[in-house]
């Protein structure tokens, strides 16, 4: 099982090559802006501007903007129409005054991502709004296979201390 010091060491975020802390923060849970900023200063640089975007989290992201290069900003969209994906990401970025997301997370896909949504993700990348090149390559390979899922289970077990 992981100890606290190892949770503070950065790791690589999947296929993206981005360096992130082993824990991140999500906008959905009502955390005060000061707590988000404190966590960021202590190494939590994975900031998830997800589907429930709270005002205090937005305030923290605005305050942290001068340190943008240290951060990995994730923007999520559940949209199933390409044009709606683009609008969702544009609104998310405008709300916090950022120019781009490091990761575009396409939420709730239990199968291959539809071609119109992938095309929208490509357009966002081409416009510089989402830096998704490696993630797009992974999506285009299709759904995860059994080895990917087994690896994810082992990671979860290591984090939560479960034994099978």
Secondary structure, DSSP 8 states (H G I E B T S, - for coil): ---HHHHTS-EEEGGGTEEE-SSEEEGGG---HHHHHHHHHTT--EEEE-SS--HHHHHHHHHHGGGGGG-EEEEEE--SSHHHHHHHHHHHHHHHT-S-BSEEEE-S-SS---HHHHHHHHHHHHTTSB--HHHHHHHHT-S--HHHHHHHHHHHHHHHT---
